[in-house]
Amino acid sequence: MTAADDRSRRAARNKTRNAAQKAKGQFKEAAGRATGDQRLQAEGRADKTRANLKQATEKVKDAFRGR
């Protein structure tokens, strides 16, 4: 396995984790909205924001890698 393959796998794994975190955030936000739990809703928004920031970082890395 080459270093480039390892980086590609790591990037794909990070993107998958980010997508999962975003989905978790969407679920928490919707659950908070449905139950009236503002704290849960805020946690969901925070999870989504973190996931979006991480995803943006991955896109910048991809741009520098020339993908």
URDA-V487798 format. One record per backbone hydrogen bond with DSSP energy under -0.5 kcal/mol. NH is the residue of the N-H (numbers start at 0). CO is the residue of the C=O. If there is no record, write none. Layout:
# URDA-V487798
nh/co
NH/CO
NH/CO
This chain:
# URDA-V487798
nh/co
5/1
6/2
7/3
8/4
9/5
10/6
11/7
12/8
13/9
14/10
15/11
16/12
17/13
18/14
19/15
20/16
21/17
22/18
23/19
24/20
25/21
26/22
27/23
28/24
29/25
30/26
31/27
32/28
33/29
34/30
35/31
36/31
37/35
40/36
41/37
42/38
43/39
44/40
45/41
46/42
47/43
48/44
49/45
50/46
51/47
52/48
53/49
54/50
55/51
56/52
57/53
58/54
59/55
60/56
61/57
62/58
63/59
64/60
65/61
66/61
